[in-house]
Amino acid sequence: MNPPRVIAFDFDGVLASYSGFVTKEDIQEPNAEVVKAIKILKEKGCKILIHSTRGDEFLKKYCEQFSIPVDYINRRPDKEGDNPGKPIAFVYVDDRAICYKGEIAETLVSEILDFKTYWQK
């Protein structure tokens, strides 16, 4: 049997609504569709990892406050690489990411320079 897939969700702009940095303690409502997706993934046997620069205690309290099921926060004690700054996961869900799909350098550079998050459009 295969081990469960670990899905890593970014906090600001993905799990929590976001429109730009206000303060470290700023608490925005959860994104209902992301919470729904997390619950579906949990039902399918996936493990959920939430990661953010906000810190472990903030994330733990937030997930408890809004009843968001989570298995790991910011790291995976069961499996760590040489760089503890990036948790090991099957896939990463982030509002500030570009998915590299083998395109040529010029296309990639254009995507990077023209990038806007969904909440900036």
HUCOR-V471026 format. One line per field, one symbol per residue. ss: DSSP state (a for helix, b for strand, c for the rest). psi: psi as a letter, one per 20 degrees, with the letter a starting at -180 (. if undefined). burial: # if it has 16 or more other ideal C-beta (glycine too) atoms within 10 Angstrom, else .. A space follows every 50 residues. Layout:
ss = ???
psi = ???
burial = ???
//
This chain:
ss = cccccbbbbbcbcccbcccccccccccccbcaaaaaaaaaaaacccbbbb bccccaaaaaaaaaaccccccbbcccccccccccccccccbbbccccccc ccccaaaaaaaaaccccaaac
psi = pqqqpppppqfpifgqqqkqpfrhipoqqqohhggggghghghjjqqppp qqihqggggggghghjlopqhqoirohioqahoiioqprgqpoqikqpop kjrrghgggggghjpqrhii.
burial = .....###########.#...........##..##.##..##...##### ##.#...##..##....#.#.#####..........#.#..####..... ................#....
//
